[in-house]
Amino acid sequence: TLMGKARSMRLACQAPPNLWDEFIMTANYLTIQTTTHSLMHTTLYELWFVHKPDISHLQVNGSWAFVLIQN
């Protein structure tokens, strides 16, 4: 379920509970990008947009990220 995915992600990276809504949105996003057996191993994204989703931007939860501030 969506709640189970979000809970697992939050606990895996030891994030504080106040980020719960972010993990729910992430779990939903990943569910849409993930293949399912009932859809003949296609994603919901593929059914809607008729091409595979680009997942190259995904990072591991809890990983370090840096912001480039241009002067």
C-alpha positions in Angstrom: 0.0 0.0 0.0 1.0 3.6 -0.3 1.2 4.1 3.4 3.4 1.0 3.8 5.8 2.3 1.1 6.0 5.7 2.7 6.6 4.3 6.1 9.4 2.0 4.8 11.1 4.9 3.0 10.9 7.2 6.1 12.2 4.6 8.5 15.0 3.5 6.1 16.6 6.9 6.0 15.7 7.8 9.6 13.8 10.9 8.6 11.7 12.9 11.1 8.0 12.3 11.2 7.2 15.9 10.1 8.3 14.8 6.5 5.5 12.3 6.3 3.6 14.2 3.6 6.8 14.2 1.4 7.1 10.5 1.7 3.5 9.9 0.8 3.9 12.0 -2.3 7.2 10.2 -3.2 5.5 6.8 -2.7 2.7 7.8 -5.0 5.1 9.1 -7.6 7.1 5.9 -7.5 3.9 3.8 -7.7 3.0 5.5 -10.9 6.5 5.0 -12.4 6.6 1.2 -11.4 5.4 -1.7 -13.5 2.6 -3.9 -12.3 1.7 -7.5 -13.2 -2.0 -6.6 -13.5 -1.1 -4.0 -16.2 0.9 -6.5 -18.2 4.2 -5.2 -16.8 3.6 -1.6 -17.9 3.4 1.5 -15.8 0.5 3.8 -15.2 2.6 6.5 -16.7 3.1 4.4 -19.9 -0.7 3.8 -20.2 -1.4 7.5 -20.0 1.5 9.1 -22.0 2.3 6.1 -24.3 6.0 6.1 -23.6 8.3 5.0 -20.8 8.9 7.4 -17.9 12.3 9.0 -17.5 13.6 8.0 -14.0 17.1 9.2 -14.4 16.5 12.0 -11.9 15.6 9.7 -9.0 17.9 9.6 -6.0 18.1 7.5 -2.8 16.1 9.0 0.1 18.3 10.4 2.7 21.2 10.9 0.3 23.2 14.1 0.3 22.1 16.7 -2.2 23.7 20.0 -3.1 22.2 23.2 -4.5 24.1 25.3 -7.0 23.7 29.0 -6.2 24.7 31.0 -9.2 26.1 34.5 -8.4 
